[in-house]
Each structure stands twice: as structure tokens, then as C-alpha cells.
Amino acid sequence: MLIGRTSTRSEGVSKRQATRCVGSCWRSSTANFFGCSNLCGRPAMRTSKPCLSRRRVLRAAGCTIALPVLASLPNVPFVHEVRGAEPESELPESERQLPKRFCCIFFPNGVSLPPAGHPAHEDWHWFPHSVGRDYVLTRPLEPLTTLRDELTILSGLSHPAMRTSIAHITADCFLTGADSSRVYTNSISLDQLIAKHLGTQTRFPSLTLSSDGGVGTPGRTQTLSFSASGRPIPSLSEPRAIFNRLFGVEKQTLAEQRRQFGRNRSILDNVLEETTALGRNLSTADRQRLEEYTTAVREIEIRLANADRWLDVERPSVDPDDFELTATPRDDAEEYIRVIYDLMYVALLTDSTRAITYQITSEDAKGIGDRFPNAIGLPGHHSLSHGTAKDTGYENWARYDRFLTTQFAYFLERIRSTSDPFQQGSLLDHTSVLYGCSTSRTHQAVNYPLILAGGKAMGFAHGSHKRFDESRHRLSDLYVTLLQQFGIEVDRFADSTTSLGEVLKA
């Protein structure tokens, strides 16, 4: 089975065509479905050909605005100590599967890699200098010392199609493996494929988080997650909003919610009927575009059906007073990042979701997280990545790498020290965690700095540094292996050429 085919959004689009679009980029709900020539590269439907009427567009837009709230991805409360957080386990026993979980944590701008001969090379180089089980953690990774048997450091992997592209656009494709080097395009992300496989096992199929929130713009996304049609899935960033989404009390009664679900289904049915009729009179290009639209509508239908199924299941009881829900990325970087990790932890503990992504901040200097190094007295992250010519440039950059590693170690330790409520072992034993970036040295989209942690009960073996030949292996090969360990029968994902069975061996 082949997964991750991309949907190309422009070829030979003139500048004039590119100014005529429906809506305004990803921030427009209609553009989300119909495409935006400014940012997605697709010209708007020509008025000389059959096209959707304004009434139809508004109708569809109303549906798109309403439904994500009903079937959204995020979850969970802020946690230092969680009182009364019981796992959601209300599906019939015959339908439940023992949890396998996936988390991906992304940071931008690469890592400090002082060249051989530089005074900072020995201590402050992100990658260990040797491979195998006897490698020595360098200072940026030292916070993982007590966790080294729970993780594997990976070097040499990347997405080949993006190796020569502008490095800052590579975050969009980190979990998709899509080729956006010439024309912006995207496809389903790894987490969403896993969420699709897990189906209705949890109230929220996936949880999408970032420090910036929303989706951003093509090439500067503020989300790691993309739908089957390659559309960005909005991320949540505010702890209180995440808590309320997961554990808040619904204002509507069950009967009112069901009536709303029924109305939304009727809208979707009408939209699909009209688009089916419309498709008979469209050109091949417009028909393809319309097919992308109907795919997106069907994705909403699936989410709506899942939300309806969980309507009668009581949400986990969690006391909001136990958590500092007012943390913001502007005030205290460490507190905020740990809050997000705490939210992820409780999402897993309560089995509210089994697929989580967290983008610490977006690429370039645009995201709010670019200021996070200020918390330890350093300039912005993007400036650090360009400041290596200074005497302490590499060391300063590496100190921030270490700061991020410290927060990551905090998360891993939390899930390692917590027993899985459904099966033998810890939460970490049954959770595969990917941590990394889509650039290494400044503006170089090769040799991604990656750590794969957890998932021992899923077959992953840890405790070593594995270095791969980039001419033979690629990051999508790892994704194939991850999917297979989730029980998904695939032999290809995006541009993969094989699987990466080495991560299943110590």
C-alpha cells in the first residue's frame, strides 16, 4: 500500500492568474477548501466555466466554520498533579484496542554543529561523536542521561526532495515527506495517518498543538498536521482553551448537540449532492479541484460521526484549579513549554487521544517561540542560528539546544514514571515519541537532528546512536517502520524506498 501521494497545486500559473483567488490564504475557510492562488498556487475557477455560486460557497463556508469546533483535535488539562483524572474507556470491550500512541515534537532552525577543530566541537556539537551503544552524550543532550536506554539518536536522515530547498519551508513537510521544493504542495501527515488508523478509539482522533496556534502560511506553517487532502490542521496554543476543549462542560444539552449534529449532516449531504451534479460539467482541472473539496467534506463527516459516537460518554473529571492555565509563551518560556508537555501527558493518561503533535515554534524568526532563548539570557533563536561567527556563537546556540532538551527530558520522564492504565508497562513503553527538526546546520535541510524515544512494547529497541547513509536511507523510511509498528499495513510512505528495521534492533 502506498501512502502520502501529494496533490500538486500549481504548474505554469501566471502572476495575473495568481492574484485571482477565492478567499485569503489558509485563514479563509472557503479558501481552505477551494484553494488560494496566492499561497497554494492554484488559480481561481475561471468565471467563464461552470463554478460554484456565492450561495453555495457561503453555505459550505458556514459548514466549515462550525464543524471543526465539534470534531477538533486537541485535548487535555495542565498538570503538575492531576486529581481525579480517570482514563476515558467507555467503548464496548469488544471494540477497544490496547493503546499504541504517537507524539511528535518539532523545533526549528537546526542545531549547533561546530566543525572539527573548533573549540566548541567536542563539547557542544549536538550529535554524539561516535555511534553504537557506547556513544557519549554531548552537552546539548546531557539532560537525557538518565533516559538513554529509552531512546535512539538518529543521524543522516532527511527528505531528499527538500535538501536543496530554502530550509525554512521544510517544516511544512516534516511529517508528510511531500516535495514542495518547486511548487508548494502537501499530503497527509504521519500523525493523521495514525489517527485515521486508530479511528474511533478515542474521543479526539488527534491533538495538534503549537506555541503560535492556527496554521500560519504555506512555507511558514504553525502546525505539523495535514489532512488527507494536504490541508493544514489548525493547532491550539492556549492552555485554558485546550483544557476547556477536552474537559470543559458543554453549554448545550445532549439533545441540543444532537440536533446541531443533524443540521450539520444535512448541510454536508446537500453540499456533496450539489458538487456531484456540478462535477459533470467541469474541466478536468476543475474536477480535480472539486474532488479535493469533497474529500475535505468527507473528512469532516468522519469527525462528526466520531464526535456523535462519544456524545454519551462522560468526559474525564479533572479539576482546573490544579493547573496554571494562564501560562503564555510570552511570559515564561520554560513554564509554557512544560505546560504544553503536561497537557500532552494528561491527554495520553486519560486516553483522550493517541496521536499528538507539538511545534515548539515555526521556522524562521516569525514565531513567538523565537524569543524563547531570552529565558536563559540569549538572543532570539533565529539570530543564534546565524551568530556562529562570534567567539561564543556555537556555544550560545548549543546552550539553547540544551534548554530544549531539558524540557523534552521532563516530558519523557513524566510518561516513563507513569504506569499505563490499560496494560503492563509505562506510558512511555506504549508511546513512540519523535523529537527533531528539519534542518541541521544553518539553512541546510540535511542530516536532521532526530531522537526516537519510547515504544519498547511496540518493538522499538533503544540505547544507541545510529548513523545512516543519506544516499540509501531517508526519513520516510523511518515513517514506514513507525506505521508498521502501529499495525498499519504499508510498504511505502511519500518518497520512501524501504523500511528502517534498524530501529527495531538494539
Backbone torsions as a table, in degrees:
resi	resn	phi	psi	omega
1	MET	NA	134.4	-178.0
2	LEU	-105.1	126.6	-179.2
3	ILE	-120.0	146.8	171.1
4	GLY	94.8	27.9	174.0
5	ARG	-66.9	136.1	-178.5
6	THR	-91.2	156.5	177.1
7	SER	-110.6	104.8	-176.1
8	THR	-69.8	135.2	-172.5
9	ARG	-107.6	-6.4	175.8
10	SER	-162.5	141.4	171.7
11	GLU	-148.9	123.5	177.9
12	GLY	64.2	36.9	179.4
13	VAL	-88.2	124.0	-178.5
14	SER	-76.4	164.0	180.0
15	LYS	-62.3	-39.0	-179.7
16	ARG	-65.3	-45.0	177.6
17	GLN	-60.3	-37.5	-173.7
18	ALA	-69.2	-10.4	178.8
19	THR	-91.8	-11.4	-178.3
20	ARG	-98.7	103.5	-178.1
21	CYS	-138.5	160.7	176.6
22	VAL	-90.9	115.8	178.8
23	GLY	82.5	-171.0	-179.8
24	SER	-129.7	100.9	178.1
25	CYS	48.2	-156.1	-173.9
26	TRP	-71.0	-14.4	-178.6
27	ARG	-75.0	-13.3	177.9
28	SER	-94.4	127.9	-177.7
29	SER	-65.5	-36.0	178.6
30	THR	-70.7	-40.0	177.4
31	ALA	-63.1	-30.5	177.7
32	ASN	-56.6	-34.5	179.6
33	PHE	-92.6	-45.0	-170.9
34	PHE	-89.5	-11.6	179.1
35	GLY	91.2	155.9	179.6
36	CYS	-131.4	121.1	-176.2
37	SER	-67.6	-27.4	176.9
38	ASN	-58.6	-47.3	-168.9
39	LEU	-112.1	-29.1	-178.5
40	CYS	-96.6	-13.0	177.5
41	GLY	87.8	0.2	-179.4
42	ARG	-96.7	129.5	175.4
43	PRO	-69.0	152.0	177.2
44	ALA	-68.2	159.6	177.6
45	MET	-61.2	134.3	179.8
46	ARG	-69.9	139.7	-178.1
47	THR	-70.3	-16.3	179.5
48	SER	-78.3	-9.7	179.0
49	LYS	-110.9	162.4	177.6
50	PRO	-56.4	134.3	179.8
51	CYS	-144.8	167.8	179.5
52	LEU	-71.0	138.2	178.6
53	SER	-74.2	163.8	178.5
54	ARG	-60.5	-37.5	-180.0
55	ARG	-61.3	-42.6	179.9
56	ARG	-66.1	-41.4	-179.8
57	VAL	-62.0	-46.0	-179.5
58	LEU	-62.9	-38.8	178.6
59	ARG	-61.5	-46.8	179.8
60	ALA	-65.6	-39.4	-179.4
61	ALA	-62.8	-41.0	178.3
62	GLY	-59.0	-39.5	179.1
63	CYS	-67.2	-41.8	-177.5
64	THR	-68.3	-34.2	179.8
65	ILE	-69.9	-40.0	-174.5
66	ALA	-74.7	-42.3	-168.4
67	LEU	-70.3	-38.2	-179.1
68	PRO	-55.2	-30.1	177.7
69	VAL	-65.9	-34.6	-177.5
70	LEU	-77.5	-30.8	-173.0
71	ALA	-125.5	26.5	-174.3
72	SER	-64.0	173.5	-171.6
73	LEU	-95.8	-29.7	-167.2
74	PRO	-77.7	174.4	-176.2
75	ASN	-156.2	168.2	149.4
76	VAL	83.7	162.3	-174.6
77	PRO	-102.3	170.3	178.8
78	PHE	-83.6	136.8	-171.8
79	VAL	-140.9	127.2	161.9
80	HIS	-113.8	-41.1	173.7
81	GLU	-143.0	123.5	-174.8
82	VAL	-105.0	114.1	178.4
83	ARG	-97.3	129.6	175.5
84	GLY	75.4	18.0	178.2
85	ALA	-85.6	99.0	-179.3
86	GLU	-101.5	143.3	-179.3
87	PRO	-66.1	144.4	174.7
88	GLU	-79.7	116.3	-177.4
89	SER	-146.8	54.9	-171.4
90	GLU	-100.8	-1.6	176.3
91	LEU	-69.8	151.3	175.5
92	PRO	-53.8	142.9	-176.1
93	GLU	-54.1	-35.7	-177.5
94	SER	-67.7	-21.2	-177.2
95	GLU	-97.5	-16.2	-176.0
96	ARG	-80.7	142.6	174.2
97	GLN	-116.3	144.1	177.1
98	LEU	-60.2	133.2	-171.8
99	PRO	-63.2	133.3	162.4
100	LYS	-120.3	133.5	-170.1
101	ARG	-127.2	154.7	179.8
102	PHE	-134.7	133.7	172.6
103	CYS	-129.7	141.2	172.7
104	CYS	-128.7	130.3	179.5
105	ILE	-122.6	124.9	-173.6
106	PHE	-120.0	137.0	170.7
107	PHE	-125.3	153.5	-174.7
108	PRO	-97.8	177.5	164.9
109	ASN	72.4	9.3	176.8
110	GLY	77.5	-166.5	-177.7
111	VAL	-136.7	165.7	179.9
112	SER	-74.7	120.9	179.6
113	LEU	-132.5	72.9	179.5
114	PRO	-57.5	134.5	-178.6
115	PRO	-68.7	159.6	176.9
116	ALA	-55.3	137.4	-178.8
117	GLY	95.3	-18.3	177.4
118	HIS	-76.8	142.8	-178.7
119	PRO	-56.1	-26.6	-177.7
120	ALA	-91.2	-4.0	-172.0
121	HIS	-60.1	-47.5	-173.1
122	GLU	-65.6	-45.1	-173.3
123	ASP	-92.3	-34.2	-166.7
124	TRP	-110.0	8.3	175.6
125	HIS	-73.9	127.4	-174.3
126	TRP	-60.4	-49.2	-179.2
127	PHE	-74.5	140.8	171.7
128	PRO	-60.2	153.0	-176.6
129	HIS	-82.8	-14.4	179.2
130	SER	-127.2	162.3	-179.6
131	VAL	-110.3	175.7	-180.0
132	GLY	88.3	-166.8	-175.1
133	ARG	-81.2	-17.4	-175.7
134	ASP	-97.2	17.8	-179.5
135	TYR	-64.7	157.6	178.8
136	VAL	-111.4	127.4	177.8
137	LEU	-68.1	129.4	174.3
138	THR	-79.8	172.7	-171.7
139	ARG	-61.6	-35.6	177.2
140	PRO	-61.7	-25.8	-177.2
141	LEU	-107.2	1.7	-178.7
142	GLU	-54.5	-34.5	179.6
143	PRO	-58.7	-13.0	-179.9
144	LEU	-93.2	8.3	-173.8
145	THR	-52.8	-48.0	-176.9
146	THR	-76.1	-4.4	-176.9
147	LEU	-113.6	5.1	-171.0
148	ARG	-60.8	-27.4	177.4
149	ASP	-76.4	-5.6	-179.0
150	GLU	-104.8	4.1	-173.7
151	LEU	-147.9	161.5	175.7
152	THR	-126.9	130.4	174.4
153	ILE	-90.7	130.1	-176.1
154	LEU	-115.5	132.6	174.2
155	SER	-132.3	155.8	178.1
156	GLY	94.6	-4.3	-177.4
157	LEU	-98.5	147.9	175.9
158	SER	-169.0	180.0	173.3
159	HIS	-98.8	108.2	-173.8
160	PRO	-53.1	-39.2	-176.4
161	ALA	-63.6	-22.2	-176.0
162	MET	-102.3	3.3	-173.9
163	ARG	-64.4	-29.7	-178.2
164	THR	-106.7	8.6	-179.0
165	SER	-85.7	173.9	173.5
166	ILE	-64.2	120.9	-169.5
167	ALA	-59.4	-31.8	-174.2
168	HIS	-71.0	-12.0	178.7
169	ILE	-91.6	-1.4	-171.3
170	THR	-76.5	-17.1	179.7
171	ALA	-61.7	-33.7	-180.0
172	ASP	-56.7	-33.3	-173.0
173	CYS	-104.9	6.1	-174.3
174	PHE	-55.8	-45.0	-178.8
175	LEU	-100.4	0.5	-178.3
176	THR	-109.0	-30.6	-176.6
177	GLY	71.7	13.2	-179.3
178	ALA	-70.1	156.5	179.5
179	ASP	-98.3	100.1	177.3
180	SER	-110.0	22.5	-175.0
181	SER	-69.0	-29.0	-179.2
182	ARG	-116.3	-48.4	-179.5
183	VAL	-123.0	132.0	-178.4
184	TYR	-66.5	126.9	179.2
185	THR	-154.8	158.2	175.8
186	ASN	-153.2	170.9	-177.0
187	SER	-146.4	-172.6	-175.5
188	ILE	-64.7	138.6	178.7
189	SER	-86.9	158.4	-176.3
190	LEU	-55.9	-44.7	-178.5
191	ASP	-62.7	-36.5	-178.7
192	GLN	-73.3	-31.1	175.2
193	LEU	-68.0	-40.1	176.2
194	ILE	-64.8	-43.8	179.1
195	ALA	-61.6	-39.3	178.2
196	LYS	-62.9	-38.9	179.7
197	HIS	-68.1	-39.1	-178.8
198	LEU	-73.4	-19.4	171.5
199	GLY	58.0	-123.6	-172.2
200	THR	-95.1	18.6	-176.6
201	GLN	-65.5	-25.9	-179.7
202	THR	-130.9	160.4	179.5
203	ARG	-61.0	-40.8	-179.9
204	PHE	-112.1	112.4	-179.1
205	PRO	-55.6	-34.7	179.1
206	SER	-154.2	163.4	178.6
207	LEU	-127.6	120.0	-176.8
208	THR	-114.5	118.1	-175.6
209	LEU	-126.2	151.9	168.2
210	SER	-156.8	162.7	177.6
211	SER	-74.0	-22.4	-177.1
212	ASP	-93.4	-31.5	-179.1
213	GLY	78.3	158.9	178.8
214	GLY	76.9	-149.8	-178.5
215	VAL	-121.8	-18.9	-177.2
216	GLY	75.0	-145.9	179.5
217	THR	-131.9	158.7	178.9
218	PRO	-55.6	130.6	-177.2
219	GLY	89.8	-15.7	176.6
220	ARG	-140.7	54.5	-175.6
221	THR	-69.4	154.9	174.9
222	GLN	-116.0	30.3	177.0
223	THR	-152.3	150.5	175.2
224	LEU	-98.6	-11.5	-168.9
225	SER	-101.3	134.9	179.5
226	PHE	-133.7	142.1	-176.0
227	SER	-76.6	178.1	-179.9
228	ALA	-60.7	-26.5	178.6
229	SER	-93.0	7.8	177.2
230	GLY	82.0	13.8	179.3
231	ARG	-86.6	142.6	179.0
232	PRO	-69.9	139.3	178.2
233	ILE	-98.4	121.6	-176.3
234	PRO	-58.3	140.8	178.9
235	SER	-101.2	154.3	173.1
236	LEU	-100.4	147.7	-177.7
237	SER	-130.1	-21.8	-174.7
238	GLU	-93.1	122.9	-178.1
239	PRO	-53.6	-42.7	-178.3
240	ARG	-66.0	-39.8	179.0
241	ALA	-64.2	-39.1	178.5
242	ILE	-65.3	-45.1	179.0
243	PHE	-59.0	-47.4	-178.4
244	ASN	-65.0	-36.3	179.1
245	ARG	-62.3	-37.7	-176.0
246	LEU	-88.6	-46.6	-169.4
247	PHE	-116.4	-1.9	-178.8
248	GLY	-69.2	155.2	178.8
249	VAL	-81.6	129.9	179.1
250	GLU	-66.7	136.4	177.8
251	LYS	-74.4	-30.5	-180.0
252	GLN	-85.5	149.8	172.7
253	THR	-73.2	166.9	178.1
254	LEU	-58.6	-41.6	-179.1
255	ALA	-62.9	-41.6	179.3
256	GLU	-66.4	-39.8	178.1
257	GLN	-63.9	-40.7	-180.0
258	ARG	-65.8	-39.3	177.7
259	ARG	-63.1	-40.2	178.4
260	GLN	-64.4	-41.8	176.7
261	PHE	-58.9	-42.2	179.9
262	GLY	-62.6	-42.7	178.5
263	ARG	-63.1	-42.3	180.0
264	ASN	-65.0	-37.5	177.4
265	ARG	-63.4	-40.5	179.6
266	SER	-62.0	-42.2	178.4
267	ILE	-61.0	-46.0	-179.8
268	LEU	-62.3	-43.0	179.2
269	ASP	-60.4	-43.9	179.8
270	ASN	-64.0	-42.3	179.4
271	VAL	-61.0	-45.2	-179.0
272	LEU	-65.0	-38.5	178.1
273	GLU	-63.0	-46.0	-177.5
274	GLU	-67.4	-39.4	-180.0
275	THR	-69.1	-32.0	176.8
276	THR	-63.6	-45.4	179.2
277	ALA	-65.9	-40.8	-178.6
278	LEU	-64.4	-35.4	-175.0
279	GLY	-60.2	-23.6	-177.7
280	ARG	-66.6	-23.6	-173.9
281	ASN	-109.0	12.2	-175.5
282	LEU	-98.6	158.4	173.4
283	SER	-69.8	168.6	179.9
284	THR	-60.1	-43.5	-178.6
285	ALA	-64.2	-44.8	-179.5
286	ASP	-69.6	-31.4	177.9
287	ARG	-66.1	-38.2	177.6
288	GLN	-63.8	-40.7	179.5
289	ARG	-64.5	-41.2	178.9
290	LEU	-66.3	-34.2	177.8
291	GLU	-64.4	-38.5	176.2
292	GLU	-61.6	-39.8	179.3
293	TYR	-63.3	-47.8	-178.6
294	THR	-66.4	-32.2	175.1
295	THR	-61.1	-43.0	179.2
296	ALA	-64.2	-39.0	177.9
297	VAL	-63.3	-42.0	179.8
298	ARG	-66.2	-33.2	175.4
299	GLU	-61.6	-40.0	177.8
300	ILE	-66.0	-39.5	178.0
301	GLU	-57.7	-42.9	-179.7
302	ILE	-63.7	-43.4	179.5
303	ARG	-65.3	-39.1	178.7
304	LEU	-63.6	-43.2	179.1
305	ALA	-62.8	-39.2	179.5
306	ASN	-67.2	-41.1	178.6
307	ALA	-62.4	-40.2	178.7
308	ASP	-63.4	-39.7	-178.2
309	ARG	-63.3	-32.9	-177.0
310	TRP	-92.8	3.7	-174.0
311	LEU	-60.6	-37.8	-177.8
312	ASP	-85.6	-3.2	-178.7
313	VAL	-90.9	122.3	-179.1
314	GLU	-66.7	137.7	179.3
315	ARG	-73.7	154.7	177.4
316	PRO	-56.4	142.7	179.9
317	SER	-90.1	111.8	-178.7
318	VAL	-132.1	130.4	-177.6
319	ASP	-82.3	115.2	-178.6
320	PRO	-64.4	-21.7	-179.7
321	ASP	-68.5	-13.2	178.2
322	ASP	-78.2	-8.1	-170.0
323	PHE	-127.4	146.8	175.8
324	GLU	-86.8	83.3	-173.7
325	LEU	-80.8	1.4	-178.7
326	THR	-95.3	2.3	-179.4
327	ALA	-59.7	137.6	178.1
328	THR	-131.2	153.9	179.7
329	PRO	-67.9	-17.1	-178.7
330	ARG	-80.3	-28.5	-171.8
331	ASP	-88.3	-46.1	-174.5
332	ASP	-151.5	104.6	-174.4
333	ALA	-60.3	-46.1	-177.2
334	GLU	-64.6	-45.4	179.8
335	GLU	-61.4	-43.6	-177.5
336	TYR	-64.5	-48.4	-178.9
337	ILE	-60.8	-39.9	179.6
338	ARG	-68.6	-32.9	174.6
339	VAL	-60.9	-46.2	179.4
340	ILE	-61.2	-44.5	177.0
341	TYR	-62.1	-36.4	177.0
342	ASP	-64.9	-39.8	177.4
343	LEU	-62.9	-42.0	177.6
344	MET	-62.6	-42.8	179.5
345	TYR	-57.9	-48.2	-177.2
346	VAL	-70.8	-31.5	175.3
347	ALA	-59.0	-41.6	178.4
348	LEU	-72.1	-43.3	-176.6
349	LEU	-61.1	-40.7	-178.9
350	THR	-87.2	0.9	-177.6
351	ASP	54.8	38.0	176.4
352	SER	-76.4	-27.9	175.5
353	THR	-155.4	162.7	178.6
354	ARG	-126.7	7.8	178.7
355	ALA	-138.8	117.9	-175.1
356	ILE	-132.9	137.7	169.9
357	THR	-124.7	144.9	176.2
358	TYR	-139.8	117.2	174.8
359	GLN	-97.0	111.1	-176.4
360	ILE	-59.0	-39.9	166.7
361	THR	-166.4	167.5	-176.9
362	SER	-80.7	165.8	179.6
363	GLU	-67.1	163.2	-179.9
364	ASP	71.5	-159.5	-177.3
365	ALA	-105.1	18.8	-172.5
366	LYS	-84.5	-29.4	-173.7
367	GLY	-78.8	157.9	-179.5
368	ILE	-64.0	-29.1	-179.1
369	GLY	-71.2	-7.0	176.7
370	ASP	-61.1	-22.7	-179.4
371	ARG	-88.3	-5.3	-175.6
372	PHE	-54.6	-36.0	178.5
373	PRO	-61.2	-20.1	177.9
374	ASN	-57.8	-25.5	-178.4
375	ALA	-63.1	-23.4	178.6
376	ILE	-117.9	26.0	173.3
377	GLY	77.6	24.7	-178.7
378	LEU	-115.4	159.4	176.5
379	PRO	-70.5	-179.5	-178.1
380	GLY	-56.8	154.7	-175.3
381	HIS	-60.0	-45.4	-179.4
382	HIS	-63.1	-39.8	177.2
383	SER	-63.7	-39.6	177.5
384	LEU	-58.7	-41.3	-177.0
385	SER	-69.8	-16.7	178.5
386	HIS	-108.2	7.5	-174.3
387	GLY	-107.5	24.1	-174.0
388	THR	-73.6	-11.7	178.5
389	ALA	-75.1	-17.1	178.3
390	LYS	-73.9	159.1	-176.1
391	ASP	-55.5	-44.1	-178.4
392	THR	-107.2	20.6	-175.0
393	GLY	-59.2	-51.8	-179.5
394	TYR	-63.6	-40.7	-178.7
395	GLU	-65.8	-42.2	178.7
396	ASN	-61.2	-45.3	178.4
397	TRP	-59.7	-45.1	-178.5
398	ALA	-65.7	-30.2	177.3
399	ARG	-64.9	-35.6	175.8
400	TYR	-72.6	-37.3	173.3
401	ASP	-54.5	-42.8	-179.7
402	ARG	-65.5	-39.2	176.7
403	PHE	-57.3	-47.1	179.0
404	LEU	-65.1	-39.4	178.4
405	THR	-62.7	-37.2	178.6
406	THR	-61.1	-42.0	179.4
407	GLN	-69.0	-38.8	177.9
408	PHE	-62.6	-42.1	178.5
409	ALA	-62.0	-36.0	177.0
410	TYR	-58.9	-45.6	179.9
411	PHE	-65.1	-47.8	-179.4
412	LEU	-60.1	-41.2	-179.5
413	GLU	-64.8	-36.7	178.6
414	ARG	-61.7	-47.7	-176.7
415	ILE	-78.7	-22.7	175.0
416	ARG	-71.8	-35.3	-175.2
417	SER	-86.5	3.7	-179.5
418	THR	-112.3	127.8	178.1
419	SER	-70.0	140.9	174.9
420	ASP	-68.2	124.3	-176.7
421	PRO	-70.9	-8.0	-175.3
422	PHE	-112.4	-15.1	-172.5
423	GLN	-159.1	169.5	-179.9
424	GLN	-65.6	143.6	178.2
425	GLY	104.3	-179.3	-179.4
426	SER	-91.7	169.9	173.2
427	LEU	-58.6	-38.7	-178.8
428	LEU	-65.5	-35.2	179.3
429	ASP	-59.3	-29.0	-175.9
430	HIS	-112.1	18.9	179.4
431	THR	-131.8	123.1	175.9
432	SER	-94.7	124.6	-174.8
433	VAL	-119.4	122.1	176.5
434	LEU	-107.1	126.2	-178.2
435	TYR	-125.6	129.4	179.3
436	GLY	170.5	-164.4	-171.6
437	CYS	-146.3	158.8	-178.9
438	SER	-101.8	15.9	170.7
439	THR	-139.7	159.5	177.6
440	SER	-116.4	-88.4	172.9
441	ARG	-71.9	165.4	-177.5
442	THR	-50.6	121.4	175.6
443	HIS	63.5	21.9	178.1
444	GLN	-116.4	114.9	-176.8
445	ALA	-91.7	52.2	177.9
446	VAL	-132.3	162.9	174.4
447	ASN	48.2	58.1	-177.7
448	TYR	-57.6	136.5	172.7
449	PRO	-75.6	114.5	-172.3
450	LEU	-134.6	143.6	171.7
451	ILE	-131.3	128.4	173.7
452	LEU	-108.9	121.6	-176.1
453	ALA	-125.3	158.2	173.4
454	GLY	72.0	-168.4	176.8
455	GLY	71.9	24.3	179.5
456	LYS	-60.1	-38.5	179.9
457	ALA	-71.7	-11.4	178.2
458	MET	-95.9	-0.9	176.3
459	GLY	111.0	-3.6	-178.1
460	PHE	-81.2	137.5	179.2
461	ALA	-112.0	136.6	-172.4
462	HIS	-128.0	-179.1	176.5
463	GLY	107.3	11.9	-176.7
464	SER	-140.4	168.3	170.7
465	HIS	-107.3	120.0	-178.4
466	LYS	-110.8	126.1	179.6
467	ARG	-110.3	127.5	-176.2
468	PHE	-110.6	151.5	177.2
469	ASP	-81.5	115.1	-175.2
470	GLU	-66.3	-16.6	177.2
471	SER	-78.3	-15.5	-177.2
472	ARG	-114.5	-26.2	-175.2
473	HIS	-127.1	154.3	178.9
474	ARG	-141.1	166.0	-175.6
475	LEU	-62.7	-34.1	-179.7
476	SER	-64.7	-23.5	174.2
477	ASP	-63.3	-40.2	176.2
478	LEU	-63.1	-39.8	-179.1
479	TYR	-63.4	-35.8	176.7
480	VAL	-60.2	-46.0	179.8
481	THR	-63.5	-42.2	177.1
482	LEU	-58.3	-47.4	179.6
483	LEU	-60.6	-43.2	-179.4
484	GLN	-63.0	-36.2	179.5
485	GLN	-72.3	-14.9	172.4
486	PHE	-89.2	3.1	179.4
487	GLY	83.8	14.8	179.5
488	ILE	-91.2	121.8	-174.3
489	GLU	-82.8	89.3	177.6
490	VAL	-133.3	152.1	170.7
491	ASP	-123.6	-0.5	176.8
492	ARG	-141.9	146.9	169.3
493	PHE	-145.6	123.4	-179.2
494	ALA	52.0	-119.8	-175.0
495	ASP	-98.8	20.9	-178.0
496	SER	-62.7	153.7	176.1
497	THR	-118.1	-14.9	-179.1
498	THR	-163.5	-170.3	171.4
499	SER	-104.7	175.7	-176.7
500	LEU	-122.0	70.5	-176.6
501	GLY	-63.4	-14.5	-179.8
502	GLU	-59.3	-27.9	-178.5
503	VAL	-76.0	-5.7	176.8
504	LEU	-96.5	2.4	-178.9
505	LYS	-120.6	139.6	179.8
506	ALA	-68.1	NA	NA
